[in-house]
């Protein structure tokens, strides 16, 4: 079974600084998709960024970028120029090519200090 | 365009009762998935439906059931409620199955079992 592990229950960053959230996963599949989701206190989960395992290039979306290390099964999220609105729970998630389910990690609570 | 909607927002039940949660997907989306998020944890996959057929089932007891209607809306039913069923229940819709399809989440239904 696939598992996703987030080893940092909480992280804190100063506004305008950079922070990196860690995620590792376990799978025997060669093709799959990885995601970072953000869940603000209002609860609605939104997609931040995604990575296709067959792509070697790391995904980037504005201030958000990932470091995807397929051999190490590591998928970290870097947030640059942190903003107060970035404060939320962040979940790393995995799905296979079939995509019939998302497997989530336990989450990292990110606090942004003004 | 309206996003994924869920009803009710909050629900309080007692042990042994039955509950029905409802989800309306984004217009044009044919796949609906259900997740259970216990406080302080990542979401756990319950079901996925596509074109009214069950495409995936997570590790949940038979007390949990779901169905999808011709308009692609969905219901999640839980029988014989236990205290441990208290959680945020999330619905997600996507255009189809396949890992490349982004899942869009609703705001969730908060179920409290007393």
Interface residues (C-beta under 8 A of the other chain):
Chain A: X4 X6 X32 X33 X37 X42 X43 X44 X45 X46 X47 X50 X52 X91 X93 X95 X96 X97 X98 X99 X100 X101 X102 X103 X104 X105 X106 X107
Chain B: X33 X35 X41 X42 X43 X44 X45 X48 X55 X56 X58 X88 X90 X92 X94 X97 X98 X99 X100 X101 X102 X103 X104 X105 X106 X107 X108
